[in-house]
Amino acid sequence: MYLSSRMPGVPACLPVCVCLALFAPLAVAAESGDAKTLDTLVVTAAAPSSPLQWVTDPRLPRQPVPASDGADYLKTVPGFSAIRNGGTNGDPVLRGLGGSRLNILSNDGTLIGACPSRMDNPLSYIAPETFDRLTVIKGPQSVRWGAGASAGTVRFERDTPRFDAPGMRLNASALAGSNNRNDQVLDASFGSQPGYVRVNGNRSEADDYKDGNGDVVPSRWRKWNADAAIGWTPDADTVLELSAGTGDAIARYAGRGMDGAAFKRDSYGLRFERGNLPGAWDKLQANLYYNNADHLMDNYTLRTPNPASSMPMPMASNVERRTTGGRVSSEWRWQDVAIVAGVDAQDSRHRSRNGMGRNTWQQSPWKRDADFSNLGVFTELTLGEGTAQRWISGLRLDRAQVKDRRATTGMMNMPNPTAGQQRQQDLGSGFLRYERDHGQAWTWYAGIGHSERMPDYWELFSANAGPAGSINAFSAVKPEQTTQLDLGLQFRSQHVDAWVSAYAGRLQDYILFRYRSGGMMGSTTQADNVDARIAGAEAGLEWRLAQAWKLGGTLAYAWGENRSEGRPLPQIPPLEARLSASYEHQRWSAGALLRAASHQHRVAEDEGNVVARDLGPTAGFATLSLNAAYRFTDALRASVGVDNVFDRAYAEHLNLAGSADFGFPADPVRINEPGRNVWLKLDYRY
């Protein structure tokens, strides 16, 4: 758990908040006995597990209130932020870079949202607590998990249940909180030595919340997921698994012209893994996946159409994105040399249908507008694995193809000048990193990485126009190239863990959205290429000053510049810090979190990404949260939290600034965060 220090723009009450955060846990009574210490609530990720890689258990209790989607959970990792929609389905940003610059995988499969304005970004379909492990790789420092990961890679993973004898395992939780928040999660595995069956599911619901001013913010949601897997494990080194899953949701949005009336997900997967192979051949992995996102947005299910708005009549848009793919990789090891090599492929199809009037979209025919495919080969080499000095390198080659299937474009259904045309691009990515251990305490590293990214659906198809002089975005937006230097230092000891990482990158043909106002149809968007550069740093400290006490802090700073025009890059988060104090004693634990964000004056108004743009400078803010937990038995635990204790009214700098849902941009708006929020969670493990 982590608190935050005084910064420009942070209110004068911050020192008082720090004192409260540090001394609030003193109220917790110690209890004698032989019980084990509780898992500490997660308020920010622990130190990196290895250079540039974070691994955490998303099932652990966390503060603020446990996440309803993947983007919310990622905010516990320093360097991550999210563009807010309201209550749920924020769009993740790492070090100021978002969209498809983040490679997001669920069980090593890719699920891509369908909305032209990323209303259903990939993490909207992920329930973090139904996974066993979250792995984050920052920067272009891996090539084995897909193309174009210039900002980083995010993997939500489920482990293989293994049973030596017939048995079962069960994890369940229930949460209740302010604004009628209620969640339920169930994860059960049954099996014996030949195999297993695993089922898990979740349901999450909340009403509109009130901000610190007492004003209602449209933010209601209800979502559920269910997944099942059956696996064959004839020995400790082999698994063959077949899986299937589905889910759906509704979400009311504060800053958009439409709401999410459906987020239907269908997923299927087949996975094979064999380890401990003869000789130097160590492991073989293969998987196939099918993921379909069927998303409905309208202006009448969760709201009443406003006759005075740009959408006076009921209307809806149904979009669907089907993504299939697979991956095969092998690992070899000779003493301190390790090699990973493989191939992956992906095919994705997008289609849509619209309707004016209630439910008329169901009678409209589907129109297929875009096809995407990618074939890649990759290899990573480690020299000195398991030793004090390591060289890690990787190389990846991709062939990406995109086909424009639109016959017409725009609200006026004008003929599409690129109808039937196909773009094909060969892309290269790679990295080289050196790591050095000094004894058991110190590790430092330096790496350089390069990533080439094909423009995604939102950049090629959702923009109203392309670069100046082009006929449209599909014909002219260039692939984006990122070259980045990463440096870092880690220290580990009995009482102190500390780490710092820094980066500096150059982006050629960075894909930037420009928002133009005026005209009969209101605002329009233009996708353009500019040269840019980014830089920043993150740092963390955890101090176990006594057997039961722990203090910690993290700091994250990002900076970006549009070099072509000599102005800031848009949608760069401000300097942010977290400080924490926690007390753990046998069955009890308690803690506090103080989060502070500085002001952000480096803005580029009317520029941004497909989701949001800068609305102008923002002031700093600080919020205090408190938590406590009690373990009744080894299997049953209760945790409680109070977020935003002082009921502050504040808004994040990264904020939804209107969107072009169904062709009608919403007015730019800055969405306030929830006011005081109280929650209680019960966890049971068997």
Secondary structure, 3 states (H helix, E strand, C coil): CCECCCCCCCCCCHHHHHHHHHHHHHHCCCCCCCCCCCCCCECCCCCCCECCEEEECCCCCECCCCCCCHHHHHCCCCCEEEEECECCCCEEEECCEEHHHEEEEECCECCCCCCCCCCCCHHHHCCHHHCCEEEEEECCCCCCCCCCCCCEEEEEECCCCCCCCCEEEEEEEEEEEHHHEEEEEEEEEEEECCEEEEEEEEEEEECCEECCCCCEECCCEEEEEEEEEEEECCCCCEEEEEEEEEEEEEECECCCCCEEEEEEEEEEEEEEEEECCCCCEEEEEEEEEEEEEEEEEECCCCCCCCCCCCCCCCEEEEEEEEEEEEEEEEEEEECCEEEEEEEEEEEEEEEEEEEECCCHHHHCCCEEEEEEEEEEEEEEEEECCCCCEEEEEEEEEEEEEEEECCCEECCCCEECCCCCCEEEEEEEEEEEEEEEEECCCEEEEEEEEEEEECCCHHHHHHCCECCCCCCCHHHHCCCEEEEEEEEEEEEECCCEEEEEEEEEEEEEEEEEEEEECCCCCCCEEEEEEEEEEEEEEEEEEEECCCCCEEEEEEEEEEEEEECCCCEECCCCCCCEEEEEEEEEECCEEEEEEEEEECCECCCCECEECCCCEECCCECCEEEEEEEEEEECCCCEEEEEEEECCCCCCCECCCECCCCCHHHCCCCCCCCECCCCEEEEEEEEEC
